[in-house]
Amino acid sequence: MDIEKIVNKLCDFVSYVDGFYNEKTGIYPIKGLTNKMILDATQKYITSQTESYTWGDGDSLDRERVREIIIKDNNLGWLSETYTHKSDLNKLK
């Protein structure tokens, strides 16, 4: 895969994450979320890959794992208290 395709794939993934979690129009808004937080969390996630903890080509599991990194690293929370989730933060150490 060439650099341009990798960059495009990562940009698409950041947009995908933002569409779910951005504070203003996200499906499950996270209060205070920024694109920089998404980029930083994506980088952390990609560089933390192991044999059993792998990049799924930008799928929903990748999005959820990046979300958990964002919440943990930035001490953020959901905009709506009606949405709750189970965190699996042990894998992010």
N, C-alpha and C positions, 0 to 999 in steps of 0.2 A: 504494500500500500504506500503510495507516495505522500509527501508532506501535505499537499493541498487537500487530498482526501481525508487525511487525519484531522486537519484543522476544520474542515467542513463538518466532519462527524462530531467533533467536540462542540462546535458552535451549535449544531442541531441539538445536541444533548443539553447544553446549557439553556437553550430556548425551551426545550421540553420540560426541564426542571422548573424553570421560571413560570411556565404556563400553569403548572400545578400549584406552586407555592408562593408566587409573588403577592405582596400585601394588598394590592389594589384589585387585581382581576383573577387571581389564582383560584383554583377549585378548592384547595385547602390552604388558605393564606397563612403565612408565617409572619408575624409582626416584626418589622425591622429588617427583613431579608433584602440583601443587595446582590447584584450580579457578581460582584467581587467575592462575596461569600460563596456563591455557587461555584465560581471558578476555583477558588482555594480548596473547597471541599472535594470538587471533582479531581483536582490534582492529588490531593491526599488519598482519595479512594483508589485512583489508578495506580499510585505508587505503593499501595499497601497490599497488592494482590499476592495471593499464595496459591498453592495447588488446589485448595478447597474453597478459596475466596477469590473468585475471578470476575473479570469484566465480562458482562453479558451483551456486549455490543450496544449499550445504551438502552437496555430494556427497563421494565418497571422495577425490577429488583435493584438494578443500578441506581435508579432514581430514588428509591426508598433508602438505600444505604447512604447515598449522598445527603439526603434530607437529614438523616440521623447525625451525620458528621456536622452539618450546618447547625443543627439545634444544640448539639453538645459543645462544639467549639466556640459558639457565639452566645451561648446562654439565652437562646431565643425560645419563644413559645408560640402556640397557635393563636391566631387572631380571634377565632371563635372558640369559646370554651365548650361548645357542643360537640366538637370533634376531638376524639381521644385516640391514642394509638399505643401500641406496645413497642418499646424501644429495645433494640438488641445491640446495646452499646458495647458489650463485652468483646465483640469481634473487631472493634475499632481501636483497640489498645495498641 
